Amino acid sequence: MLLQRFLIRLLTMLITLFGVAIVVFVVIRVAPGDPIAMMLPPGATDDDIARLRALYGLDKTIIQQFFIWLSGVVRGDFGTSISLRQDVLGLVFNRLPATLELAIVALVMAVVLGGTTAVLGARERGTAVEAGIDIASGAALSIPDFLWGLVLILLFGVLVPIFDISGRVSPQLDLPFVTQFYLFESLLRLRFDLTWDLLKHMLMPAVALALPLAAIIAQLLKQSLKEVLDLDYVVLARVKGFSETQVILREALKNAALPTLTLVGVQFTFLIGGTVIVERLFSYEGLGNMAIDAVINRDLPLIQGIVLVFALLFVLINLTVDMMYALLNPRLRHG
């Protein structure tokens, strides 16, 4: 049953990626603007334009261009960036770790903050504390991540400047890293000075991304906990003398967390998508920031590569969450 579910989801994933490839390829080509015209000086001749269009394969029909590009993607060749004159896959993999680190830090913040708030709300259900939590969650959810980013910049970057508001790391630091996963590698190398500098740059964008997700987690998990807390085995735990906090953490949480797990997986994909604007806002050197530059420069190969990698991340996350849910849910595991 589990293997069949995995194969079906894998097939769905491949179909989804193929559909995304078609849509992004067609849309960016019918959009106004000529990337070749943006590359050449004003005095370029028609021969110069024709020669450059032939170099990037833009002189062929859209169908021919698509299958040439798709055959390259299958071989791991995403083409060459028009604006940066570099291999697209290399550019994407150079920026992707920064975005993943930011998204993971934001996810951890959201889970910790949302989970703690949900447990507190479930323990204090029916009181003013729960009402206050509901109001705070609603406020956090109603404000988009980029607006949270602007508020954080104003508060902690201008009025009380305690965090860095741009970049990924201070330029004067000597970076001994061999990978682009700066945060994780600094921890492995025990270079906590670099870890702290990275976190100072990452904290505000991560908080901006985490707050709306934390509100969603808090609302759903609190509601699930309140439903579970009325079940017989939880009442029995109270009779045995456990405190309400112990009952929630030891008995109720493991069953109430399953619906939240699915939600977190789905929302994590939206969180990664939200990094595009937030990275631009904080001048964070991630894949989202590069995506905006690629759109501005009409860099077709780079746009295609970035969108396809984002789509691959989304379907892989959804596949992972689906498999985890099937493993943790006995009805699906033994069905």
C-alpha positions as CSV (number, residue, x, y, z in Angstrom):
1,M,0.0,0.0,0.0
2,L,2.8,2.4,1.0
3,L,4.9,1.5,-2.1
4,Q,1.9,2.0,-4.4
5,R,1.2,5.4,-2.8
6,F,4.8,6.4,-3.3
7,L,4.8,5.3,-7.0
8,I,1.6,7.2,-7.7
9,R,3.0,10.4,-6.0
10,L,6.2,10.0,-7.9
11,L,4.4,9.8,-11.2
12,T,2.3,12.8,-10.3
13,M,5.5,14.7,-9.4
14,L,7.0,14.0,-12.9
15,I,3.8,15.1,-14.6
16,T,3.7,18.3,-12.5
17,L,7.3,19.2,-13.3
18,F,6.6,18.6,-17.0
19,G,3.6,20.9,-16.8
20,V,5.5,23.6,-15.0
21,A,8.3,23.4,-17.6
22,I,5.8,24.0,-20.4
23,V,4.0,26.8,-18.6
24,V,7.1,28.8,-17.6
25,F,8.7,28.3,-21.0
26,V,5.7,29.6,-22.9
27,V,4.8,32.4,-20.5
28,I,8.2,34.1,-20.4
29,R,8.5,33.9,-24.2
30,V,5.1,35.6,-24.9
31,A,5.8,38.3,-22.3
32,P,6.9,41.6,-23.8
33,G,10.6,42.5,-24.0
34,D,13.6,41.2,-26.0
35,P,16.5,39.9,-23.9
36,I,18.9,40.2,-26.8
37,A,18.1,43.9,-27.2
38,M,18.9,44.5,-23.6
39,M,22.4,42.9,-24.0
40,L,23.5,44.9,-27.1
41,P,24.6,48.5,-27.2
42,P,22.3,51.1,-29.0
43,G,24.5,51.0,-32.2
44,A,24.2,47.2,-32.7
45,T,23.5,46.1,-36.3
46,D,20.8,43.7,-37.4
47,D,23.6,41.1,-38.1
48,D,24.8,41.5,-34.5
49,I,21.3,40.8,-33.2
50,A,20.7,37.9,-35.5
51,R,24.1,36.3,-34.6
52,L,23.3,36.6,-30.8
53,R,19.8,35.3,-31.2
54,A,21.2,32.3,-33.1
55,L,23.8,31.8,-30.3
56,Y,21.1,31.4,-27.7
57,G,18.7,29.5,-30.0
58,L,16.1,32.2,-30.1
59,D,15.9,32.1,-33.9
60,K,14.0,28.8,-33.8
61,T,10.3,28.3,-33.2
62,I,9.0,28.0,-29.6
63,I,8.4,24.3,-30.0
64,Q,11.9,23.7,-31.2
65,Q,13.3,25.9,-28.4
66,F,11.3,24.0,-25.8
67,F,12.5,20.5,-26.8
68,I,16.1,21.6,-27.2
69,W,15.9,23.1,-23.7
70,L,14.1,20.1,-22.3
71,S,16.6,17.6,-23.7
72,G,19.3,19.7,-22.1
73,V,17.5,19.7,-18.7
74,V,17.3,15.9,-18.9
75,R,21.1,15.8,-19.3
76,G,21.6,18.3,-16.5
77,D,22.3,21.2,-18.8
78,F,20.0,24.1,-18.1
79,G,21.7,26.4,-20.5
80,T,23.8,29.6,-20.1
81,S,22.6,32.8,-18.4
82,I,22.1,35.6,-20.9
83,S,22.9,38.4,-18.4
84,L,25.6,36.7,-16.4
85,R,27.2,34.5,-19.1
86,Q,27.5,31.6,-16.7
87,D,26.1,28.1,-16.5
88,V,22.5,28.3,-15.1
89,L,22.7,25.2,-13.0
90,G,25.9,26.4,-11.3
91,L,24.3,29.8,-10.6
92,V,21.2,28.2,-9.1
93,F,23.2,25.8,-6.9
94,N,25.4,28.6,-5.8
95,R,22.4,30.6,-4.4
96,L,20.1,27.7,-3.4
97,P,21.8,26.9,-0.1
98,A,21.3,30.4,1.2
99,T,17.6,30.2,0.5
100,L,17.3,26.8,2.1
101,E,19.1,27.9,5.2
102,L,16.8,30.9,5.5
103,A,13.7,28.8,5.0
104,I,14.8,26.1,7.4
105,V,15.6,28.6,10.2
106,A,12.2,30.3,9.6
107,L,10.5,26.9,9.7
108,V,12.1,26.0,13.0
109,M,11.1,29.4,14.4
110,A,7.6,28.9,13.2
111,V,7.2,25.4,14.7
112,V,8.7,26.4,18.1
113,L,6.7,29.6,18.4
114,G,3.4,28.1,17.0
115,G,3.7,24.9,18.9
116,T,4.5,26.6,22.2
117,T,1.6,29.0,21.7
118,A,-0.8,26.1,20.8
119,V,0.2,24.2,24.0
120,L,-0.3,27.3,26.1
121,G,-3.7,28.0,24.5
122,A,-4.9,24.4,24.9
123,R,-3.8,24.4,28.6
124,E,-5.5,27.7,29.2
125,R,-8.6,27.0,27.1
126,G,-11.7,29.0,27.9
127,T,-9.7,31.8,29.6
128,A,-8.6,35.2,28.7
129,V,-5.2,33.8,27.8
130,E,-6.6,31.7,25.0
131,A,-8.6,34.7,23.7
132,G,-5.4,36.8,23.7
133,I,-3.6,34.0,21.8
134,D,-6.4,33.9,19.2
135,I,-6.2,37.7,18.7
136,A,-2.4,37.6,18.4
137,S,-2.5,34.7,15.9
138,G,-5.1,36.5,13.8
139,A,-3.0,39.6,13.7
140,A,0.2,37.7,12.8
141,L,-1.7,35.9,10.0
142,S,-3.3,39.0,8.6
143,I,0.0,40.7,7.9
144,P,2.0,39.3,5.0
145,D,5.7,38.4,5.4
146,F,7.1,41.3,3.4
147,L,5.1,43.8,5.5
148,W,6.5,42.1,8.6
149,G,9.9,42.6,7.0
150,L,9.4,46.3,6.6
151,V,8.2,46.6,10.3
152,L,11.3,44.7,11.5
153,I,13.6,46.9,9.4
154,L,12.0,50.0,10.9
155,L,12.2,48.7,14.5
156,F,15.5,46.8,14.7
157,G,17.4,48.3,11.7
158,V,16.5,52.0,12.0
159,L,15.0,52.9,15.4
160,V,17.0,50.4,17.5
161,P,19.7,49.2,15.1
162,I,20.8,45.9,16.7
163,F,20.6,43.7,13.6
164,D,22.0,43.9,10.1
165,I,19.4,44.8,7.5
166,S,21.1,43.7,4.3
167,G,23.3,41.0,2.9
168,R,24.0,37.5,4.1
169,V,27.3,38.0,6.0
170,S,29.6,40.9,6.8
171,P,32.0,41.5,3.8
172,Q,35.1,42.1,6.0
173,L,35.0,38.6,7.5
174,D,37.3,35.8,6.1
175,L,35.1,32.9,5.1
176,P,36.8,29.5,5.3
177,F,33.8,27.6,3.8
178,V,34.0,25.0,1.1
179,T,30.2,24.8,0.6
180,Q,27.5,27.5,0.2
181,F,25.8,26.2,3.4
182,Y,27.5,28.9,5.5
183,L,25.4,28.6,8.6
184,F,25.6,24.8,8.9
185,E,29.3,24.7,8.0
186,S,30.1,27.4,10.6
187,L,28.5,25.2,13.3
188,L,30.4,22.1,12.1
189,R,33.7,24.0,12.2
190,L,32.8,25.5,15.6
191,R,33.2,29.0,14.2
192,F,30.6,30.5,16.3
193,D,31.8,34.1,15.5
194,L,30.7,33.4,11.9
195,T,27.5,31.7,13.1
196,W,26.5,34.8,15.1
197,D,27.2,37.1,12.2
198,L,25.2,34.9,9.8
199,L,22.3,34.8,12.3
200,K,22.4,38.6,12.7
201,H,21.8,38.9,9.0
202,M,19.3,36.1,8.8
203,L,17.2,36.7,11.9
204,M,14.9,39.5,10.7
205,P,14.1,37.9,7.3
206,A,13.5,34.6,9.0
207,V,11.2,36.1,11.6
208,A,9.3,37.9,8.8
209,L,8.7,34.5,7.1
210,A,8.0,32.6,10.3
211,L,5.3,34.8,11.9
212,P,2.4,34.0,9.5
213,L,3.3,30.3,9.5
214,A,3.6,30.3,13.3
215,A,0.1,31.7,13.5
216,I,-1.3,29.0,11.3
217,I,0.4,26.3,13.3
218,A,-0.8,27.7,16.6
219,Q,-4.5,27.9,15.4
220,L,-4.6,24.4,13.9
221,L,-2.6,22.6,16.6
222,K,-4.6,24.3,19.4
223,Q,-7.8,23.2,17.9
224,S,-6.6,19.6,17.4
225,L,-5.3,19.5,21.0
226,K,-8.7,20.8,22.4
227,E,-10.4,17.9,20.5
228,V,-8.0,15.3,21.7
229,L,-8.1,16.5,25.3
230,D,-11.7,15.3,25.6
231,L,-11.0,11.7,24.7
232,D,-11.1,8.9,27.2
233,Y,-7.4,8.0,27.3
234,V,-6.6,11.6,28.1
235,V,-9.1,11.8,30.9
236,L,-7.6,8.6,32.3
237,A,-4.2,10.3,32.3
238,R,-5.6,13.1,34.4
239,V,-7.1,10.5,36.8
240,K,-3.6,9.1,37.2
241,G,-2.4,12.4,38.6
242,F,-0.6,13.9,35.6
243,S,-0.7,17.7,35.4
244,E,-2.4,19.4,32.5
245,T,0.9,20.2,30.8
246,Q,2.1,16.6,31.2
247,V,-1.2,15.4,29.8
248,I,-0.8,17.6,26.7
249,L,2.8,16.9,26.1
250,R,2.8,13.1,26.9
251,E,-0.6,12.0,25.7
252,A,-2.4,14.5,23.5
253,L,0.3,16.1,21.4
254,K,1.4,13.0,19.5
255,N,-2.1,12.4,18.1
256,A,-3.0,16.1,17.6
257,A,0.2,16.8,15.7
258,L,-0.7,14.6,12.6
259,P,-3.0,17.2,10.9
260,T,-0.5,19.9,11.7
261,L,2.3,17.9,10.1
262,T,0.5,18.0,6.7
263,L,-0.2,21.7,7.0
264,V,3.4,22.5,7.9
265,G,4.6,20.6,4.8
266,V,2.2,22.5,2.5
267,Q,2.9,25.9,4.1
268,F,6.7,25.3,4.0
269,T,6.4,25.4,0.2
270,F,4.6,28.7,0.4
271,L,7.3,29.9,2.9
272,I,10.0,29.1,0.3
273,G,8.0,31.0,-2.3
274,G,7.8,33.9,0.1
275,T,11.6,34.1,0.3
276,V,11.6,35.8,-3.2
277,I,10.2,39.1,-1.9
278,V,11.8,38.9,1.6
279,E,15.2,38.2,0.2
280,R,14.9,41.3,-2.1
281,L,13.7,43.4,0.8
282,F,16.8,42.5,2.9
283,S,19.3,42.2,-0.1
284,Y,19.8,38.6,1.0
285,E,22.0,36.7,-1.5
286,G,19.6,33.9,-2.1
287,L,17.8,32.3,-5.1
288,G,14.7,34.5,-4.7
289,N,16.8,37.6,-5.0
290,M,18.5,36.2,-8.1
291,A,15.0,35.3,-9.6
292,I,14.0,39.0,-9.4
293,D,17.2,40.1,-11.2
294,A,16.6,37.4,-13.9
295,V,13.1,38.8,-14.5
296,I,14.3,42.4,-14.7
297,N,17.0,41.4,-17.2
298,R,14.7,39.1,-19.2
299,D,17.2,36.3,-18.6
300,L,15.1,33.5,-20.1
301,P,17.4,30.5,-19.3
302,L,18.0,31.6,-15.7
303,I,14.3,32.2,-15.1
304,Q,13.4,28.8,-16.5
305,G,16.1,27.2,-14.3
306,I,15.1,29.0,-11.1
307,V,11.4,28.2,-11.6
308,L,12.0,24.6,-12.3
309,V,14.2,24.2,-9.3
310,F,11.6,25.9,-7.1
311,A,9.0,23.5,-8.6
312,L,11.2,20.5,-7.9
313,L,11.6,21.7,-4.2
314,F,7.8,22.0,-3.8
315,V,7.0,18.6,-5.2
316,L,9.8,16.9,-3.2
317,I,8.6,18.6,0.0
318,N,5.0,17.5,-0.6
319,L,6.1,14.0,-1.5
320,T,8.2,13.8,1.8
321,V,5.3,15.1,3.9
322,D,2.9,12.7,2.3
323,M,5.2,9.7,3.0
324,M,5.8,10.8,6.5
325,Y,2.0,11.1,7.1
326,A,1.4,7.7,5.7
327,L,4.2,6.2,8.0
328,L,2.9,7.9,11.1
329,N,-0.8,7.2,10.4
330,P,-1.5,3.5,11.3
331,R,-4.7,3.5,9.1
332,L,-2.7,4.4,6.0
333,R,0.3,2.3,6.9
334,H,-1.6,-0.9,7.4
335,G,-4.5,-0.2,5.0
